[in-house]
Amino acid sequence: MRSSRGMLQWLILIISVVQLVPLNWITARIESFTTRSTKQDLLEEQVSAQAALQDALARANVYTKAGVDSIMIHSKSKEPDEVLGFLNGFRACDATTPLVVVPTTYSRTKRSVLVVAGANVFIYANHLMRAKIKAAAEILEEGLAKKNCDLFAGDDELRLCWNARNYGCLLRKLAERRYLGESEYTDEHLYGIAAEKKALEKIRTTVKDLAGGQLCGCEADPRIITVKELLSINACQVCPAEPGGVVTSCAASVGEAKA
């Protein structure tokens, strides 16, 4: 992936492979992950974890020999042990290939601990989007609760966005309407503009938290929604059905999305 041509070839290769994989194989893999449970036998669990670590290291070795630019290691564990095990194991054999971590679940770990173990790049999972959503929610929910409970009652499209808590979509639609000449002085647009302003302020502060903190991102937690909340919002799709009408297709009810 060192050039646009190389990336295109890589994408074509991946697409070709995916097309050849039988559907029942994919569903079986999904079921194996969703039904997997922690083993009760501590020794057996440790052996399983060690086997998974060795497999990850072996795969990383193959990838580096094939010429990858970097390796990303991720874990759902709330402790950094699995990631640290991989970092230390990989660095024992390879001191130069960049290693990428995504410390979403173990965000209270000191960043320096991961750096010493060999991490080069930190990815923060949608923190700016999560900050924007929280800022918009605070402004819009305050407006509905205290000043105008019928803020979006007359607009089905915006109301669907509100019900789904998809504030990013809601603000985008308001911005599009202002661009097309709709009045900026309606209550909907005034709240939308205020939400965008607060979102920018919260995003800037979140960036400072992430860049200046000593931990792996938890400093920004008070300013952002949780990953679980973001997944609930993303599970509810709001889309136009036809001119003059809109539909929403939700994997969860509005009540569940707000939980």
N, C-alpha and C positions, 0 to 999 in steps of 0.2 A: 504494500500500500504506500509506495513512495512516490507515486505520480497519479494523476487523474486517470490515466489509461490503466495503470495497475489496479486502482481501486475499482474501476468498471469491470475489469476481468474478474476481480475477487467477488464482486456482487453477482456477476453472471454465474460464477461457479457455485456460490451459495444458493442462488435461486434454483439452479439445475439440481443440486443435491436435495433441496427441500421438495421439489416436485417428484423426485424418485422415491422418497420415503413413504411407505404405506401408511394410510390414515390410522389403522388399528395399532401400528407401532407407536405413533405419536400419542394416542389416547392412553395406551398402556403406560407410557412414560409419565404422563400427567397423573394417572391414578397411583402410580408407585410413589410419587412425591407427596401427593395429598393424603395418602393413607399411612405414610410412614410414621412410626412413633418411636420415642426414645426407649431404648432397651432398658429393662429393669436391672439386669446384671451389670454392675459398674465396670467390671473387668472386660466384659464383652463389648460394652459401649466404648471403652478406651481403645480396644483393639480395632473396632470399626472406625473410630476417628483417626487413628494412626494410619489405617489402610487408605482412608480418604485423602489424608495429607500426602502420603507417598504417591498416590495416583495423580494428585494435583501437581506435584513436583515433576513427575515423569512427563505429564502433558506439557508443562511449561518448558521443559528441556527440549521437547520435540518442536514446539512452536518457535523457540529461539533459534534452533538450528535451521528452521525453515525461513528465518529472516524477519520475524516480527519486529516492530519498532518498540513495543512495550508489552508488559503483561499486567493484567488487572486481576486482583484477587479479592473476593468478596465473601462475606459470611453473615448469616442471620443471627449469630450468637450475640448476646448482650455483653459478652466479655471478649477481649481482643486476642485471646489465647490462640485460636485457630489461625488467625491472620498472622500473628507474630511467629507461629510455628512455620508457616509457609515462608515468610520473609527471611527468617534466619536460615532455613534450609536452602532456599534459592540462592541467597547471597554467599553461602559456603562454596558454591560452585560457579557463580556468575556475579561479578562485582560491578558490571557496567550496564546491563539491560535495565531501563527504567521500570520501576514497579509502581502500579497505581492502586490506591485503596479507596474504598467508599465507606467511611466510618459512620454510617447512619445509625446502626443499632448499638455501637459501642462508642458513642459520641463523648462520653465522659473520660475517655482515655487521653492521657497527655500526648499531644502531637509529637513531642520530642522522642517519646518511647518508640513510636512507629518509624520515625526518621532514623534513629540509631539502628533499628532493626533492618533498615534498607529501603523504606518507602520514599519515593521521589515526588509523586503527584497525589494530591487529595481531591476527590470529587465529592461535593456536597449535594445531596439528592434533592434537587428542585427547591432549594432553600429560598431563592428569590421569588419563585412562583408561589410558594407557601406563605411568604411574607406579604405578597400582594393580595392574596385571597383573604388573609386575616385582616389586613387594613381595610379592604373594601367591605368586609363583613361588619366590622365595627361601625363604620360610617353608615352603611345602609340599614343595618339592624337597629341602630340608634334612631335613625330617621323614621323607620316604620313604627317603632315602639313608642316614641315620644311626640312626634310631630305630625306624621301623616300616615296613618295605618293603611290607607288606600293608595299608596304611592304608585304601585304598578297594576292596580286593579283593572284599569281600562286598556291594558296592553297585554294581550295573551302571550306574545313572544317574549317580552321582558319578564312577565310573571313566571313563565316556565323556567327561565334562567334563574330567577330568584328562588323558586321552589326547589330547584336542583342544587342550590348554593353554588352555581357555576358563575361566580362573580367575574371571572376573566372574560367569559363569553358576553356577560351582560354589559360590562364596560366597553368591550369592543363594539357591540351593536349600537350603544349610545354614541360612541365616537364616530361610527360610520354615518349615523343619522345627522350628526352635527356637520360632518363634511358635506353631506348632500343638501344642506341648507335648512334643516329643521331647527327651530328656535332653541337657543341655548338657555333660555330663561324659564323653562318649565321646571317643575319640581324634580322630575326624573333626571334631567340633564344637570341641574345644580348639584344634586346629590352625587351624580356620576363624576362630575368634575372634582368635587371635594374628595371622593373616594380615590380618584387617580392621584391627587396631590398627596394624600396621606400614604398611599401605596409607595410612591416614589421616596418619601421620607423614610418609611420603614425598610425599604429595600436598601437604601444607602446605609442605614444603621446596621442592618443585618450583614452587609458586606464588611463593615468595620469590625463587627463582632467576630466574624469568621477569620478575617485577616489578622486581627490583633490579639485574638485569644490564644491561650496556651493549651486549651483542650481541643477535642476533635469536633467542634461544632455545637456543643450543648449550650454555649454562651448565647446563641441566637434563639434557643427554644421558646422564651417568652414572647418573641415577636412573630412566630410562625405557627401555622397549624401543623398537626401531626401527619405523619405519612399515612396513617390509617384514615384520617379525615380526607386527605387528598385522594386516596383510592376510592373512597365512598362517593366523592364528587365525580371522579372520572368514570365511575360505573353507571352514572346517569347521563345518557346522551340526549342533548337537545338539538333538534335539527328541523329545518323547514320541510313541510310535506308538499305543499303546492302553493301557488300564489293566493294570499289571503288566509292561509291556515298554517298551523304548526303542529308538530307532534313531538312527544317525548317518549323515549324508550329507556326505562330505568331497570337496572338489575336489582335495585333496592328501593324501597319506598322512601318518600321524602322524610318521614319520621326516622327511618333507619339512617339516612344520610346525615341527618342533623345530630344523631346521637354521638 
